[in-house]
């Protein structure tokens, strides 16, 4: 859930750039700059001047990235003379209608302006409208009465906004729920819900349209919920000793605008108000071929589906699409040096457009750092050779790009890790605060029916829920035309009577012809999943590929006909492959808020298009079933998950064979006795 | 496979301690000291003086650890006056028989001496006998003829020893295969097999009993196989920048003998010639309860099963039990500072007894270091509260204990990671050299039938295989009597017609009553697996527990009736639980070499003993199916796997809530422009 952002703008200050500022060397995939946001605003506002009739709101402004062939051919041209035109894609609301606009920034005009006629949901919600909505209860008499009736101080009440999902209703409005919490004695407001009080705000009208004060449950205590260091009392601990990291030759990476190069990697780091970080055009230098080779054209978190498992009146609707409803980029938090990122990190800011189109800056939205974790890149000790003990080892070094999105109570740490060996490890860390329900229990022995969660403390139930992060991975393995291959490990019965063995396994490769061949529920079958370039082979004749190595596997547990699962049907499989299609970016649909699941990955794939030797997109879902435990109270130790993309016959041989170990040293100011 | 250890003793020098050396403050679980090994040797040799008749060999000498109740009661006694007697468990070979001896070191006598009457395999092989066996071919004329016939230099031939498994034969002898390799032009001998030449050595007779020179295949080239930095030619790369790590307050851990304490953790690090590292009596300080609480009584790698998937005459037998046959501890390699372990690591030596009973030292067998990887222990940004943006974050710090066992071509990096949050992460990194087969192919297009592997380079097939590491995990969660609970996530249909939801999932707990309830193939069912203490509850009434969080899951693919799988049946399930039984340590049997699978985890469990509210042992198998790829040539980038033991309602609340962020700093000598 995304809480009220009432004063968020105090920290994410709107920028008033001088209009003449022009950034000279744009990469065509660079996110829109503050001045470009202002340009979009100016151009659109010219068509829709503000006023009583025209109260247009910008729900989304992002780069309308150049068509892939146009971009590719421009990038491979030598002169780089005619860059692809800079365009913005805009979703705006006006007169309760959703407009899709494409704005040409070079020629300053609206290329297209289409009213979305469908019934499949609403655009992303802005921080601004959520802030406005969560202010409404404070001047709404029934709410004030509820607070008074409970003998609470109004000044300690905090309101938060929660999207409402879709449950089969034919007609819905753009609306958001407001729940309230109590900050008396704690910053951890989520642990003190005013359970049973809820409001519904019509966002287009910006007014309260429903109000409930249903139940009267004990409010959980403030005691033990505080997580700020300044509020803790001794004993502190466990104690941890500090590190000083020195890099005598400076950091090993270079940042040029949004282009990052490090070791053998080169990639572009973009930012989108909905997706957060976008990794583009990642390529790796092949020492043997003396050239950079393509790996990943574009990759980002496409959606994050978080259904809660409490079907009762107060909780049933909590089936969030955190990226599509709240915006991962919009909720990127300024990262704190030394705690969110290590001492050797560098930081980058990001910008998005507020509801009125003016740019908002997020300081330190990204950090980039080299990680020397103590892992071993490769090693071997050889003792078979007479008179020698050979040991060769190389320490591992990685580059990590991090962004944290805080969606109300939850914090998602999004890491993209690049390894010199060619691996890309994609990880997400789940931390922050649980979403809890007040209940009249102080001991599990009092619970006689399903409590839908774990009793964490007095009156506090941590409700069961899932997190499904679906990644969009447009791999271009050594070129655009790729195939998806399942290398199935198949047990064979030995037929040769002379062999003492009765069985073995071998690899039977199966190339997915169409989309239905590539819908995969992991864990059922031993199989290596590889995106290959069928048009290129290694010297020995193997298919050049990148392999998907899943982490822990979770599958969707809701019934297929349940509304949240209809909307989140893209989690029915862990893996999907689609042919590249510029319009297919958001697994849960372009309009995720109150969506009906009509225009999603699950429905696109029903066309069962050909995917062999095509430009294909791999979709992978990292899932967590979260059964809260007391350790998650009052704040959760990070739980991590993820997956790896690993070169598999991409290189002719180990690409880090000829890497020299970096010089390392340790200094101990005070040594142990 | 374990290669010849011909000159290993040059590096692992036997020690000749003065006999009077007495170590004062033994922990009862400390591994045998050099002087204790000498004492064992003296005591046993007195009964079996050397000579023509008595050529006794020590196949295994290790601590016969005190009985668990004895140890526990001694440790909890205040005076610590009568320590449990120090005893050694010895497996010796004499007159082609296996002796099991228990030696009392305090009173210097043999408590028991039992001849093993079974037919279920042989004890661990010593480095010494493998070294002796691999010297035999050099004075064996048929072998010399084979080398000559191939026009090879005898001085470049290297012999390696390979265990032969069991394939249904009723009577077998203690024997080992010898294969040979060619080091001309490379240290990477495994890439240059003399394919088709093999010898069988009877180890008790120490003579060659079979010899084959069957096929004549091209020997793969030396070119491109070298991994030593000194032999590489430019271009080097990718380049990596160095780090200097300074710890102004010194390391945060303390090592006192074998006892290690760090942050809130306290544990004992033992060493065994067979298992390698043994973590014992790990307990964690509970800030709230102001006391240490038990987590893990004893944990180690019990077995590592590595079957290859080539059923042909030259390869079918390669179905190794790396721990039980070769000894993980015996093959622990001296770790190299700065490459095997980071600059801030400290090192510990280890000792085992050679075949003649004299102690052998392994320098730097362990490294211990604090890891600051840049991860986040927990964080939250709070923007719901009026006028504030609260951000609290804590950087993650871990303590890692590492040992590397090099079993011939393969290197296994064994890591035990302790986190202040109470998690123990157990990881294994696979690196080193592939076991390859020479074959008459230079391109995949020439392969017309199953090649049983991947063509990596000219004439070089990387053969498919598995790695299954089975961990012994004697958890004592807040006490000895524990239960194993499956918290099954079960989808429920909503019956309340008022709820717009149709489904949700909830947790249905199932306590395993007997061993058969706890045999689990992972991936089939959504379930959290928890070892709980059913006799203690948290304040809200939850079961105090530690949860097993699996990593990537692999299941056994060989047929159940295949001999290697009969021996390796402990891999039929990913998880097993047994009642604690001092004699049940080795999943593949005490006598893994040529075992018939008769005395293994899979057979013990057939008794289907009660495991509820008992002292139980959890067995978990980390599996890898390895389809080699060209990146693994000529040396493999590390592939990692593992699992996590995570407190789940063990603490009343987040145990790192009150941890202060350690002071950290970054110094850049040369900054980026």
Interface residues (C-beta under 8 A of the other chain):
Chain A: X3 X4 X5 X6 X7 X8 X10 X11 X158 X159 X160 X167 X168 X181 X183 X187 X188 X189 X224 X227 X228 X229 X232 X235 X236 X237 X238 X239 X240 X241 X242 X243 X244 X245 X246 X247 X248 X249 X250 X251 X252 X254 X255 X263 X264 X285 X287 X290 X309 X310 X311 X312 X313 X316 X317 X333 X334 X336 X338 X339 X340 X341 X342 X343 X344 X345 X346 X369 X370 X371 X372 X373 X374 X375 X376 X377 X378 X379 X380 X381 X382 X383 X384 X385 X386 X387 X388 X389 X390 X391 X392 X393 X394 X395 X396 X397 X400 X404 X406 X408 X411 X413 X420 X421 X422 X423 X429 X431 X432 X433 X441 X442 X443 X444 X445 X450 X452 X454 X455 X456 X457 X458 X464 X487 X489 X491 X492 X493 X494 X496 X498 X499 X500 X501 X502 X503 X504 X505 X506 X507 X522 X523 X524 X526 X528 X537 X538 X539 X540 X541 X542 X547 X549 X550 X551 X552 X553 X554 X555 X557 X558 X559 X561 X562 X563 X564 X565 X625 X627 X629 X630 X631 X632 X633 X634 X635 X636 X637 X638 X640 X646 X647 X648 X649 X650 X651 X652 X653 X654 X655 X656 X657 X658 X659 X660 X661 X662 X663 X664 X665 X666 X667 X668 X669 X670 X671 X672
Chain B: X3 X4 X5 X6 X7 X8 X10 X11 X158 X159 X160 X167 X168 X181 X183 X187 X188 X189 X224 X227 X228 X229 X232 X235 X236 X237 X238 X239 X240 X241 X242 X243 X244 X245 X246 X247 X248 X249 X250 X251 X252 X254 X255 X263 X264 X285 X287 X290 X309 X310 X311 X312 X313 X316 X317 X333 X334 X336 X338 X339 X340 X341 X342 X343 X344 X345 X369 X370 X371 X372 X373 X374 X375 X376 X377 X378 X379 X380 X381 X382 X383 X384 X385 X386 X387 X388 X389 X390 X391 X392 X393 X394 X395 X396 X397 X400 X404 X406 X408 X409 X411 X413 X420 X421 X422 X423 X429 X431 X432 X433 X441 X442 X443 X444 X445 X450 X452 X454 X455 X456 X457 X458 X464 X487 X489 X491 X492 X493 X494 X496 X498 X499 X500 X501 X502 X503 X504 X505 X506 X507 X522 X523 X524 X526 X528 X537 X538 X539 X540 X541 X542 X547 X549 X550 X551 X552 X553 X554 X555 X557 X558 X559 X561 X562 X563 X564 X565 X625 X627 X629 X630 X631 X632 X633 X634 X635 X636 X637 X638 X640 X646 X647 X648 X649 X650 X651 X652 X653 X654 X655 X656 X657 X658 X659 X660 X661 X662 X663 X664 X665 X666 X667 X668 X669 X670 X671 X672
